[in-house]
Each structure stands twice: as structure tokens, then as C-alpha cells.
Amino acid sequence: MDRIRITGGGPLEGTIPISGAKNATLPLMIASLLTSDTLTLKNVPNLADVGLLARILGNHGVDLTIAGKRPGQRSGEGDTMHLTARDIVDTTAPYEMVSRMRASFWVLGPLLAREGQACVSLPGGCAIGTRPVDLHLEGLTKLGAQIELESGYVHAKAPKGLAGGRITFPKVSVGATHNVLMAAVLAKGETVIENAAREPEVSDVAQCLVKMGAKIEGIGTSTLTIQGVDELSGAVHPVLPDRIETGTYAMAVAATGGDVLLDNARPDLLESALDVLSGAGVELTVTNRGLRVVRNGARLAPVDVETEPFPGFPTDLQAQLMALMARADGQSRIRETIFENRFMHVQELARLGADIELEGDTALVTGVNTLHGAQVMATDLRASVSLVIAGLVAEGETVINRVYHLDRGFEQIEQKLTNCGAQIERLAA
């Protein structure tokens, strides 16, 4: 199993290209199940999760090709992917694949809408909480689906097709919004989704569906109104830049000091996180190419943050912020309200010398003068990159084990950081 070795202490300087958003790419790929025509996605990141989902979709009959980069194309512009689901050859998504990536559960809605049936294993993914699928199933039931759970599988049927309905989610769920939205675009009549997730990735998928012929109103708001259509066509759609990657590298620069341009970043997608960084003393400048992040090396001010659904502070940046605040000048309070088990990185940061005390859903982070390199272990995707940030500022050598988590969500992270002066390398198993 690969490891990453980091020798910390130096500032980051240069340019980091921001890749396409993983959290938009995955549901966009799944949307290809809704049409027999070709869906072309641009700016697709080269990630382990993308490759795994490609194999899952292949089992359903999706023909997928990836076009190489053209001469002169910037490395941050990603791949071009063509997906064609001319015929659905299998409506079962097996345990051995779905258990490895939670987002693959979202094939349930499109398969049910197009084929009238689906058999999908209950999901897996990062161990950061229970994340039940009740909201997905309740939403699809309100569209007329007949659903049974048996032997760890969801068996769903709609022999006469899905019909529009009104779904009010009791809490915001990105996954349930994706699943129900993709099912509703082919349902008969009108569907209204209330308390829908407003994340930019949800809006990106909705905008792609509109290009494919879907009729969706309220994109970007908490109420989506969908008029079902008989069929969708192909489309060409660029994946929006990854706001979590943007925030992660902004925090890495803030931690180490230096001056980095985050090329292709969209600051409007993470205003709450950038407000937190500005309040801590990080200099942020929006340019025509993206976002410039500068810090002169002075200690940062502590912050009080609570994770919230968009447009609040993202839970996917909580671990990275904690690593940043580990060396702030004072005590920060970081409250996690989205996932109940997303503090597993705390004990690993403590191995590097961080002073963190947990009080229920709140972490009290008291900044220290120095972190020290050590052997640490990644527990999930975002936790693993928080250890990278801590390792970049720690004295001596840090070795991060189980870095396959990083490969799931951060494209070419060693190369991007090395190009800005970091001493980081992958150690093959």
C-alpha cells in the first residue's frame, strides 16, 4: 500500500491548477444512464473514484471513452469523457462495487426511471458516519416506486413508470437530491422537491440535465420544480472547478506561507470558507485566472466555525481547517453538524503535536508553535489531505499511510505541491 513522505517547513509558491469537481463528475456520469444518446463531459478529473464508477456504469451497458488532451491544453483542464448508454444491459449494481463508493448508489433513480426497475446494493464509501439512504427511498416512493429491502439490496420497481409528486426532505441531503432529481426528469407530470440541496455540484448536474432536454426550475434554490419529459438527448457539458480542492490548497498555502495562484478556481463557489480564511489573516485576491492566496508567515488568528449545508462552511473542508488552526495564535472552535463521525483525523493530528480537545460535536483546537513529523494514517478522503497540510508545516519528516484515500479525490496532489516547492513524494508499496 502506497505511502506519502513529506519534509515540512517551506512556503508554497507558484501556480496550482484546480481540477474538475469530483462531487459533480460522479453524478454527471450517472446521468448518462438517462439517455441512449452520447453525453460528453469536459474537465473530468483523473481520480480513482471516477475510474471505479466507469467500471460500474460499464456493467450497466454504458460505453465510455476518454479523449486525450490536445496540444497546448493546460494540465488543469482535465479529460473529455464520452458516455453512451444506448441499451441498459443490466439493472443490478452489485455489492462488490457499490460497497466501495457511496455515490454509485445514485444509479438507482436513473435506472428506475428509464427501465422501470433496479436492484442496487446498499452503499459503502468513507467511514464518516451512518449516512442512511432513507431519504433516497422515501423520495423515490413518492414518485411511485415500489421498494423492498432484501439481503442488503434495494429492489425497486415502477412497472408503469414513475409519476410526479411532492417531496419534502426533512433535512438537506446532496445524495438524495441527486437521486430523486435524476428520477424525476423522466417521471410523468410535475415533481416538486422541497428542502433540496443547494450545493454547486447539484446545480451543475441540474444544468446538464437541462441541456439534455429536462425541464427544471429553481436551480440553485431549495425548491426544484421538474416537469417530466418522455426522453432526454445527449449534451456537451464542462464539469465545474472543484471548490473543495480550491479550499484545500488555499489552506495549504495559508498554513505554509507563500504566494500561490489557484488557476481556474471559482471563488464564488466557496465564499463562506474564504470568509473564514480572510478572518484568520489570509490575503485572498480574485483574478481573471482564479484565486491568489498569500500569507507572509505570521501566525494566523483563531476562528469559530460550524459546518453547514451550502452556502455555509463545507463539511468537506472541516479537517483541512483543523490542520490549519493547529498552529494558529489562540484557540479555535470547530463544530461538525453534518456527519457524526468526522473527527477521526484528530488523533492523527495529535501524533504530529496538535492540541485538540473534543467536546461532543465540537473540536477545541489550541494552536501550538510547532508541529513535529511522525508516522500517521489516513482514515478517509478529507482526513488524509488534512494530514498533508499538517505535514507541510511540521518540522522533520511525516509519512502518511493508506494514501489510496487521496487518490479518490485529489488529482496529482504530489505533482501540484512539488511544482510549488513542497518536498513531497510517493513511496510505492
C-alpha positions as CSV (number, residue, x, y, z in Angstrom):
1,M,0.0,0.0,0.0
2,D,1.5,3.3,-1.1
3,R,2.6,6.0,1.4
4,I,3.5,9.7,1.1
5,R,6.6,11.2,2.7
6,I,6.7,14.9,3.4
7,T,9.5,17.0,4.7
8,G,7.9,20.2,6.0
9,G,9.0,23.7,6.6
10,G,9.0,25.5,3.3
11,P,6.5,28.0,1.8
12,L,4.4,27.2,-1.3
13,E,5.0,29.5,-4.3
14,G,3.8,29.2,-7.9
15,T,0.6,28.0,-9.6
16,I,-1.8,25.1,-8.8
17,P,-4.4,24.2,-11.5
18,I,-7.8,23.4,-10.0
19,S,-9.3,20.2,-11.4
20,G,-12.9,19.4,-12.2
21,A,-15.1,18.7,-9.2
22,K,-15.3,15.1,-8.2
23,N,-18.6,15.7,-6.4
24,A,-20.1,16.9,-9.7
25,T,-18.3,14.5,-12.0
26,L,-19.8,11.4,-10.4
27,P,-23.5,12.3,-10.7
28,L,-22.9,13.7,-14.1
29,M,-21.5,10.4,-15.2
30,I,-24.5,8.6,-13.7
31,A,-26.8,11.0,-15.7
32,S,-25.7,9.2,-18.8
33,L,-28.0,6.4,-17.9
34,L,-31.0,8.6,-18.6
35,T,-30.5,8.7,-22.4
36,S,-29.5,6.5,-25.3
37,D,-27.5,9.4,-26.8
38,T,-24.0,10.4,-26.0
39,L,-23.2,12.6,-23.0
40,T,-19.9,14.3,-23.3
41,L,-18.3,15.7,-20.2
42,K,-15.3,18.0,-20.3
43,N,-12.8,18.9,-17.5
44,V,-13.1,15.4,-15.9
45,P,-10.5,14.8,-13.2
46,N,-8.4,11.6,-13.3
47,L,-9.4,10.1,-10.0
48,A,-9.8,6.6,-8.5
49,D,-13.5,7.2,-7.9
50,V,-14.0,8.2,-11.5
51,G,-12.4,5.1,-12.7
52,L,-14.4,2.9,-10.3
53,L,-17.7,4.5,-11.4
54,A,-16.7,4.0,-15.0
55,R,-16.5,0.3,-14.4
56,I,-19.8,0.3,-12.5
57,L,-21.5,2.1,-15.4
58,G,-19.9,-0.3,-17.9
59,N,-21.7,-3.2,-16.1
60,H,-25.0,-1.4,-16.9
61,G,-24.1,-1.1,-20.6
62,V,-22.5,2.4,-20.8
63,D,-19.9,2.6,-23.5
64,L,-17.3,5.1,-22.1
65,T,-14.2,6.6,-23.9
66,I,-11.8,9.2,-22.7
67,A,-10.2,11.6,-25.2
68,G,-6.6,12.6,-24.7
69,K,-5.6,16.2,-24.2
70,R,-5.0,18.3,-27.2
71,P,-1.7,20.1,-27.9
72,G,-1.5,23.3,-25.8
73,Q,-4.2,22.2,-23.4
74,R,-3.4,23.2,-19.8
75,S,-2.9,20.2,-17.4
76,G,-5.6,21.6,-15.2
77,E,-8.3,21.3,-17.9
78,G,-9.0,17.6,-17.3
79,D,-10.1,14.9,-19.6
80,T,-13.0,14.7,-22.1
81,M,-15.3,11.7,-21.4
82,H,-17.9,10.4,-23.8
83,L,-20.6,8.2,-22.3
84,T,-23.2,6.3,-24.3
85,A,-25.9,4.1,-22.7
86,R,-27.6,3.0,-25.9
87,D,-29.0,0.0,-24.2
88,I,-29.2,-0.8,-20.5
89,V,-27.9,-4.4,-20.3
90,D,-28.1,-4.9,-16.5
91,T,-30.2,-3.1,-13.9
92,T,-28.3,-4.6,-11.0
93,A,-25.5,-2.7,-9.2
94,P,-23.6,-5.4,-7.2
95,Y,-22.3,-5.2,-3.7
96,E,-18.6,-5.6,-4.6
97,M,-18.7,-2.3,-6.5
98,V,-21.3,-0.2,-4.7
99,S,-19.8,-1.0,-1.3
100,R,-16.5,0.7,-2.4
101,M,-18.1,4.1,-3.3
102,R,-21.2,5.6,-1.9
103,A,-22.0,7.8,-4.9
104,S,-22.6,4.7,-7.1
105,F,-25.9,4.2,-5.2
106,W,-27.2,7.1,-7.2
107,V,-27.7,4.8,-10.2
108,L,-30.9,3.7,-8.5
109,G,-33.0,6.7,-9.6
110,P,-31.9,6.8,-13.3
111,L,-32.2,3.0,-13.8
112,L,-35.6,3.0,-12.2
113,A,-36.8,6.0,-14.4
114,R,-35.5,4.6,-17.6
115,E,-36.0,0.8,-17.2
116,G,-38.8,0.6,-14.6
117,Q,-36.7,-1.5,-12.3
118,A,-33.4,-1.5,-10.4
119,C,-31.6,-3.7,-7.9
120,V,-28.8,-1.8,-6.1
121,S,-26.7,-2.8,-3.2
122,L,-26.7,-0.6,-0.1
123,P,-23.7,1.7,-0.3
124,G,-20.2,2.0,1.2
125,G,-17.6,4.7,1.0
126,C,-15.8,6.7,3.6
127,A,-16.4,5.7,7.2
128,I,-17.5,9.1,8.4
129,G,-21.0,8.3,9.7
130,T,-24.0,6.2,9.0
131,R,-25.4,8.3,6.2
132,P,-28.6,6.3,5.8
133,V,-30.4,6.1,2.4
134,D,-33.9,6.5,3.9
135,L,-34.3,9.9,2.2
136,H,-33.5,8.5,-1.2
137,L,-36.0,5.7,-0.8
138,E,-38.8,7.9,0.6
139,G,-38.3,10.3,-2.3
140,L,-38.5,7.6,-4.9
141,T,-41.5,6.0,-3.2
142,K,-43.3,9.4,-3.5
143,L,-42.7,9.1,-7.3
144,G,-44.5,5.8,-7.3
145,A,-41.6,3.3,-6.9
146,Q,-42.3,0.0,-5.1
147,I,-39.3,-0.6,-2.9
148,E,-38.2,-3.7,-0.9
149,L,-35.0,-4.3,1.0
150,E,-33.7,-7.8,0.9
151,S,-30.2,-9.3,1.7
152,G,-28.5,-5.9,1.6
153,Y,-30.1,-4.8,-1.7
154,V,-32.7,-2.3,-2.7
155,H,-35.2,-3.8,-5.1
156,A,-37.1,-1.1,-6.8
157,K,-39.9,-1.4,-9.4
158,A,-42.1,1.1,-11.3
159,P,-43.7,-1.2,-13.9
160,K,-46.0,1.7,-15.2
161,G,-43.3,4.3,-14.9
162,L,-42.7,6.9,-12.3
163,A,-45.2,9.7,-11.7
164,G,-44.5,13.2,-10.4
165,G,-45.0,14.0,-6.7
166,R,-44.1,16.4,-4.0
167,I,-41.1,15.5,-1.9
168,T,-40.1,17.5,1.2
169,F,-36.8,16.3,2.7
170,P,-36.7,16.6,6.5
171,K,-33.0,17.5,6.2
172,V,-30.8,18.6,3.4
173,S,-29.2,15.7,1.5
174,V,-27.0,16.1,-1.5
175,G,-27.2,12.4,-2.4
176,A,-31.0,12.2,-2.1
177,T,-31.4,15.4,-4.1
178,H,-29.3,13.9,-6.9
179,N,-31.1,10.6,-6.9
180,V,-34.6,11.9,-6.9
181,L,-33.9,14.8,-9.3
182,M,-32.5,12.3,-11.9
183,A,-35.5,10.1,-11.5
184,A,-38.0,12.9,-11.7
185,V,-36.8,14.3,-15.1
186,L,-38.3,11.2,-16.8
187,A,-41.4,10.9,-14.5
188,K,-44.9,11.7,-15.8
189,G,-46.1,15.1,-14.7
190,E,-44.7,17.6,-12.2
191,T,-42.4,16.9,-9.3
192,V,-41.5,19.4,-6.6
193,I,-38.5,18.8,-4.4
194,E,-38.6,21.0,-1.3
195,N,-35.5,21.5,1.0
196,A,-33.4,20.3,-1.9
197,A,-29.6,20.6,-1.5
198,R,-28.2,23.9,-3.0
199,E,-24.6,22.8,-3.4
200,P,-23.0,24.0,-6.6
201,E,-22.5,20.4,-7.7
202,V,-26.2,19.8,-7.6
203,S,-26.8,22.9,-9.7
204,D,-24.1,21.7,-12.2
205,V,-25.9,18.4,-12.6
206,A,-29.3,20.2,-13.0
207,Q,-27.9,22.5,-15.6
208,C,-26.5,19.5,-17.5
209,L,-29.9,17.8,-17.4
210,V,-31.5,20.9,-18.8
211,K,-29.0,20.7,-21.7
212,M,-30.2,17.1,-22.2
213,G,-33.8,18.3,-22.5
214,A,-35.0,18.2,-18.9
215,K,-37.4,20.9,-17.6
216,I,-36.2,22.1,-14.3
217,E,-37.0,25.4,-12.5
218,G,-35.4,26.8,-9.3
219,I,-31.9,25.6,-9.9
220,G,-29.6,26.9,-7.1
221,T,-32.6,27.3,-4.7
222,S,-34.0,24.9,-2.1
223,T,-37.1,24.2,-4.2
224,L,-36.8,22.4,-7.5
225,T,-39.7,22.0,-9.9
226,I,-39.4,19.4,-12.6
227,Q,-41.8,18.8,-15.5
228,G,-41.2,15.3,-16.6
229,V,-40.3,14.6,-20.3
230,D,-40.6,11.4,-22.3
231,E,-36.9,11.2,-23.1
232,L,-33.6,13.0,-22.9
233,S,-31.0,13.6,-25.6
234,G,-27.2,13.9,-25.5
235,A,-25.3,17.0,-24.5
236,V,-21.8,18.5,-24.0
237,H,-21.1,19.8,-20.5
238,P,-18.0,21.0,-18.7
239,V,-17.6,20.0,-15.1
240,L,-17.3,23.0,-12.8
241,P,-14.0,23.5,-10.9
242,D,-13.6,21.7,-7.6
243,R,-14.4,24.1,-4.7
244,I,-13.1,21.6,-2.1
245,E,-9.8,21.2,-3.9
246,T,-9.7,25.0,-4.1
247,G,-10.3,25.4,-0.4
248,T,-7.8,22.7,0.5
249,Y,-4.9,24.3,-1.4
250,A,-5.9,27.7,-0.1
251,M,-5.5,26.3,3.4
252,A,-2.2,24.6,2.5
253,V,-0.8,28.0,1.3
254,A,-2.2,29.7,4.4
255,A,-0.5,27.0,6.6
256,T,2.9,27.2,5.0
257,G,3.0,30.8,3.9
258,G,3.9,31.8,0.4
259,D,2.1,33.0,-2.7
260,V,0.1,30.7,-5.0
261,L,-2.3,31.3,-7.8
262,L,-5.1,28.7,-7.8
263,D,-5.7,28.6,-11.6
264,N,-9.3,28.0,-12.8
265,A,-10.7,28.4,-9.3
266,R,-14.2,29.7,-8.8
267,P,-14.2,31.8,-5.6
268,D,-18.0,32.3,-5.8
269,L,-18.4,28.6,-5.1
270,L,-16.9,28.8,-1.6
271,E,-17.4,32.2,-0.2
272,S,-18.1,31.1,3.4
273,A,-14.8,29.2,3.5
274,L,-12.9,32.1,2.0
275,D,-14.5,34.5,4.5
276,V,-13.2,32.3,7.3
277,L,-9.6,32.4,5.8
278,S,-9.8,36.1,5.4
279,G,-10.9,36.5,9.0
280,A,-7.9,34.4,10.1
281,G,-5.5,36.8,8.3
282,V,-5.0,35.2,4.9
283,E,-4.7,37.6,1.9
284,L,-7.1,36.5,-0.9
285,T,-7.3,38.2,-4.3
286,V,-9.7,37.2,-7.1
287,T,-8.0,37.4,-10.5
288,N,-9.2,36.8,-14.1
289,R,-7.5,33.4,-13.8
290,G,-8.7,32.3,-10.4
291,L,-7.7,33.0,-6.9
292,R,-4.4,34.2,-5.5
293,V,-3.6,33.2,-1.9
294,V,-0.8,35.0,0.0
295,R,0.5,34.7,3.6
296,N,3.6,36.3,4.9
297,G,4.4,33.8,7.6
298,A,2.8,35.5,10.6
299,R,0.7,33.4,13.0
300,L,-3.0,33.2,11.9
301,A,-5.9,34.3,14.1
302,P,-8.1,31.5,15.5
303,V,-11.7,31.1,14.2
304,D,-15.0,29.7,15.3
305,V,-16.7,27.6,12.6
306,E,-19.8,25.4,12.2
307,T,-20.2,23.2,9.2
308,E,-23.4,23.6,7.3
309,P,-25.0,22.7,4.0
310,F,-24.2,25.2,1.2
311,P,-23.9,28.1,1.3
312,G,-22.4,27.5,4.8
313,F,-18.9,26.2,5.6
314,P,-18.5,22.8,3.9
315,T,-18.0,19.7,6.0
316,D,-15.6,18.6,3.3
317,L,-13.2,21.4,4.5
318,Q,-13.5,20.8,8.2
319,A,-10.5,18.5,8.6
320,Q,-8.3,20.8,6.5
321,L,-9.3,23.8,8.6
322,M,-8.5,21.9,11.8
323,A,-4.9,21.2,10.5
324,L,-4.6,24.9,9.6
325,M,-5.8,26.1,13.1
326,A,-3.4,23.6,14.8
327,R,-0.7,26.4,14.5
328,A,-3.0,29.5,14.9
329,D,-2.3,32.0,17.7
330,G,-5.1,31.0,20.1
331,Q,-8.0,28.6,20.4
332,S,-10.4,27.8,17.6
333,R,-13.8,26.1,17.9
334,I,-14.9,23.8,15.0
335,R,-18.3,22.3,15.2
336,E,-19.3,19.4,12.9
337,T,-23.0,19.3,12.3
338,I,-23.2,17.2,9.1
339,F,-21.5,13.8,9.9
340,E,-21.4,12.4,13.4
341,N,-18.1,10.5,12.9
342,R,-15.9,13.0,11.1
343,F,-13.3,13.7,13.7
344,M,-11.2,10.6,13.1
345,H,-8.3,12.8,11.9
346,V,-8.0,14.3,15.4
347,Q,-5.9,11.5,16.9
348,E,-3.6,11.5,13.8
349,L,-3.1,15.3,14.0
350,A,-2.3,14.8,17.7
351,R,0.5,12.5,16.7
352,L,2.1,15.5,15.0
353,G,1.8,17.6,18.1
354,A,-1.6,19.3,17.6
355,D,-3.5,20.3,20.8
356,I,-7.1,19.3,20.1
357,E,-9.8,18.5,22.6
358,L,-13.2,17.0,21.6
359,E,-16.4,18.0,23.3
360,G,-19.2,16.1,21.6
361,D,-19.6,17.5,18.1
362,T,-17.1,20.3,18.7
363,A,-13.3,20.3,18.5
364,L,-11.3,22.9,20.5
365,V,-8.1,23.5,18.7
366,T,-5.4,25.4,20.6
367,G,-2.6,26.5,18.3
368,V,0.9,25.4,19.0
369,N,4.2,26.9,18.0
370,T,5.5,23.8,16.2
371,L,4.3,20.5,14.8
372,H,6.7,17.6,14.5
373,G,6.8,15.0,11.8
374,A,5.6,11.5,12.6
375,Q,4.0,8.3,11.1
376,V,0.3,8.9,10.6
377,M,-2.6,7.0,9.0
378,A,-5.3,8.4,6.7
379,T,-8.8,7.4,7.7
380,D,-10.9,8.9,4.9
381,L,-10.5,11.3,1.9
382,R,-10.6,14.7,3.6
383,A,-8.8,13.5,6.7
384,S,-5.9,12.3,4.5
385,V,-5.4,15.7,3.0
386,S,-5.5,17.4,6.4
387,L,-2.5,15.3,7.3
388,V,-0.8,16.5,4.1
389,I,-1.4,20.1,5.2
390,A,-0.1,19.4,8.7
391,G,2.9,17.6,7.3
392,L,3.8,20.5,5.1
393,V,4.3,22.7,8.2
394,A,5.7,20.1,10.6
395,E,9.4,20.0,11.4
396,G,11.1,16.9,10.0
397,E,9.6,14.0,8.1
398,T,6.0,13.0,8.1
399,V,4.9,9.7,6.5
400,I,1.2,9.3,5.7
401,N,-0.1,5.7,5.3
402,R,-3.1,4.5,3.4
403,V,-3.0,7.3,0.9
404,Y,-5.3,5.5,-1.5
405,H,-7.9,7.8,0.1
406,L,-6.1,10.8,-1.5
407,D,-6.3,9.2,-5.0
408,R,-10.1,9.1,-4.7
409,G,-10.4,12.8,-4.6
410,F,-7.2,14.8,-5.4
411,E,-5.7,14.7,-8.8
412,Q,-1.9,14.7,-9.0
413,I,-1.6,16.1,-5.5
414,E,2.1,15.4,-5.2
415,Q,2.9,16.9,-8.5
416,K,0.9,20.0,-7.9
417,L,2.5,20.6,-4.5
418,T,6.0,19.7,-5.7
419,N,5.7,22.3,-8.5
420,C,5.2,24.9,-5.8
421,G,8.3,23.9,-3.8
422,A,6.9,21.3,-1.4
423,Q,9.1,18.3,-0.5
424,I,6.6,15.5,-1.0
425,E,7.0,12.1,-2.7
426,R,5.1,8.9,-3.0
427,L,6.6,5.7,-1.7
428,A,5.4,2.7,-3.6
429,A,4.3,-0.3,-1.5
